[in-house]
Amino acid sequence: MGLVVDRALAGCGVAVLILIGLTHEAHVVRKLVAIPHAALHFVALIGLLRLFERWFDRPWAFVFVALAGSVAGGLILGLYLFLADKVSINTSELFAAQRLETFKCFLRIKVASTGDLTVHSIGVDRVFHRWRLLPEEPNRPLLAPVGDTAAISLHLIEPPIVIGRNPGQAGVLP
């Protein structure tokens, strides 16, 4: 293989090891599930590099590798999320990309005068599908929902997270 492919392989190998070490999973078996996922990306990268290796001196080759890599990477990630969900791994990531219109959530972030940052993850149980345009006025929204806004119910998805001004002060509120 050429020098470009060799360097890409070495870089990917190091990246895989670093990313496996950084996963938030505490269970070793769940961390090991990342290896076949990374291996598929690795095989796709090698295949694309080998396919376009003879054209690396041409400027358009990068565009083709990037486009083909985007398609291959997206398909591999989708397959991984589908299979991982079957064993209850990465379920949150699976649903994040679905754009479910009736399942919404957002982050409410508060910065205290002490510099501490509090993050609240809030879920919305009911969303509105019809909106009306309001007259334009300063400090007022441009859209309002059509219907009874009292029917909106919110809930905390998880306890608030507090990030202290100093790194040693981070923690979770009771």
VMD Tcl script that draws the C-alpha trace (Angstrom):
set ca {
  {0.00 0.00 0.00}
  {1.04 3.56 -0.55}
  {2.28 6.00 2.04}
  {-1.10 7.80 2.27}
  {-2.94 4.55 3.00}
  {-0.34 3.47 5.57}
  {-0.64 6.76 7.45}
  {-4.43 6.60 7.31}
  {-4.38 3.09 8.77}
  {-2.05 4.09 11.59}
  {-4.13 7.18 12.38}
  {-7.38 5.23 12.39}
  {-5.96 2.55 14.65}
  {-4.88 5.12 17.21}
  {-8.23 6.94 16.92}
  {-10.17 3.71 17.53}
  {-8.19 2.94 20.69}
  {-8.67 6.49 22.00}
  {-12.41 6.50 21.27}
  {-12.97 3.12 22.90}
  {-11.17 4.43 26.00}
  {-13.38 7.53 26.04}
  {-16.74 5.76 25.75}
  {-19.06 6.43 28.67}
  {-19.84 2.74 29.13}
  {-18.44 1.27 32.35}
  {-19.09 -2.33 31.31}
  {-16.16 -3.76 29.32}
  {-18.35 -5.92 27.04}
  {-20.32 -2.86 25.95}
  {-17.06 -1.07 25.14}
  {-15.98 -4.03 23.02}
  {-19.11 -3.68 20.88}
  {-17.47 -0.56 19.45}
  {-14.69 -2.65 17.88}
  {-16.76 -4.18 15.02}
  {-18.34 -0.77 14.41}
  {-14.94 0.87 14.15}
  {-13.65 -2.04 12.05}
  {-16.41 -1.50 9.47}
  {-15.49 2.18 9.20}
  {-11.86 1.14 8.94}
  {-12.62 -1.32 6.08}
  {-14.64 1.36 4.26}
  {-11.76 3.83 4.62}
  {-9.21 1.34 3.32}
  {-11.47 0.42 0.41}
  {-12.01 4.05 -0.59}
  {-8.34 4.89 -0.25}
  {-7.38 1.87 -2.36}
  {-10.05 2.72 -4.93}
  {-8.88 6.31 -5.38}
  {-5.18 5.82 -4.58}
  {-4.00 6.19 -8.18}
  {-5.81 9.57 -8.47}
  {-4.50 11.24 -5.28}
  {-2.51 13.72 -7.34}
  {-5.75 15.06 -8.88}
  {-7.77 17.64 -6.91}
  {-11.15 16.04 -7.64}
  {-10.16 12.74 -5.97}
  {-10.67 14.24 -2.51}
  {-14.23 15.24 -3.41}
  {-15.09 11.70 -4.52}
  {-13.49 10.13 -1.44}
  {-15.35 12.57 0.82}
  {-18.73 11.95 -0.85}
  {-18.32 8.18 -0.95}
  {-17.05 8.21 2.65}
  {-20.06 10.22 3.79}
  {-22.46 7.71 2.27}
  {-20.53 4.66 3.52}
  {-20.04 6.15 7.00}
  {-23.73 7.02 7.33}
  {-24.80 3.53 6.30}
  {-22.34 1.89 8.69}
  {-23.44 4.12 11.58}
  {-27.11 3.40 10.84}
  {-26.46 -0.35 10.77}
  {-24.50 -0.13 14.04}
  {-27.24 1.85 15.80}
  {-29.89 -0.59 14.56}
  {-27.97 -3.63 15.81}
  {-26.80 -1.97 19.05}
  {-30.38 -1.07 19.94}
  {-31.27 -4.77 19.78}
  {-28.99 -5.31 22.80}
  {-29.94 -2.02 24.54}
  {-26.78 -0.08 23.68}
  {-26.83 3.50 22.33}
  {-30.62 3.68 22.29}
  {-30.57 7.45 22.94}
  {-28.34 8.05 19.94}
  {-30.64 5.95 17.77}
  {-33.68 8.08 18.54}
  {-31.82 11.40 18.36}
  {-31.62 11.25 14.58}
  {-35.23 10.29 13.92}
  {-36.78 13.77 14.08}
  {-39.88 12.47 15.85}
  {-42.34 15.34 15.69}
  {-44.23 14.36 18.83}
  {-41.16 13.71 20.98}
  {-39.27 16.88 21.84}
  {-36.83 17.95 24.49}
  {-34.48 20.84 25.14}
  {-31.81 22.05 27.54}
  {-32.41 24.90 29.95}
  {-29.07 26.38 30.97}
  {-28.62 28.75 33.90}
  {-25.43 30.59 34.77}
  {-25.39 31.63 38.43}
  {-23.72 34.80 39.68}
  {-20.99 32.55 41.15}
  {-20.17 31.28 37.66}
  {-21.67 27.83 38.23}
  {-23.56 26.37 35.26}
  {-26.74 24.34 35.82}
  {-28.14 22.29 32.93}
  {-31.73 21.01 33.04}
  {-32.82 18.50 30.36}
  {-36.55 18.99 29.87}
  {-38.95 16.76 27.95}
  {-42.12 18.05 26.29}
  {-44.99 15.54 26.28}
  {-47.28 17.35 23.85}
  {-46.28 19.54 20.94}
  {-48.35 21.87 18.80}
  {-48.69 21.32 15.08}
  {-50.52 24.53 14.19}
  {-49.17 28.02 14.77}
  {-50.34 31.55 14.09}
  {-48.30 34.61 13.23}
  {-48.41 37.41 15.80}
  {-48.02 41.11 15.01}
  {-44.39 42.15 15.22}
  {-43.57 43.88 18.51}
  {-40.32 44.29 20.44}
  {-39.56 41.58 23.03}
  {-42.45 39.40 21.90}
  {-42.43 36.09 19.99}
  {-43.50 36.07 16.35}
  {-45.42 32.77 16.59}
  {-48.03 31.43 19.01}
  {-49.54 27.94 19.14}
  {-53.15 27.47 18.11}
  {-54.96 25.74 20.95}
  {-54.86 25.43 24.72}
  {-51.29 26.11 25.89}
  {-52.22 24.92 29.40}
  {-52.21 21.38 27.99}
  {-48.43 21.48 27.57}
  {-46.73 19.34 30.19}
  {-43.01 19.34 30.84}
  {-40.86 16.94 32.85}
  {-37.22 16.63 33.80}
  {-35.57 13.87 31.80}
  {-32.82 13.47 34.39}
  {-31.66 15.37 37.48}
  {-30.04 18.77 36.80}
  {-26.30 18.77 36.21}
  {-24.19 21.44 37.90}
  {-20.82 22.35 36.44}
  {-18.85 24.34 38.97}
  {-16.75 27.34 38.04}
  {-13.72 25.35 39.15}
  {-13.39 21.87 37.61}
  {-13.19 20.25 41.05}
  {-16.64 21.58 41.99}
  {-18.65 19.69 39.34}
  {-21.47 17.48 40.58}
  {-25.14 16.60 40.39}
  {-27.84 18.34 42.36}
  {-29.93 16.11 44.64}
}
mol new
graphics top color blue
foreach p $ca { graphics top sphere $p radius 0.5 }
foreach p [lrange $ca 0 end-1] q [lrange $ca 1 end] { graphics top cylinder $p $q radius 0.2 }
display resetview
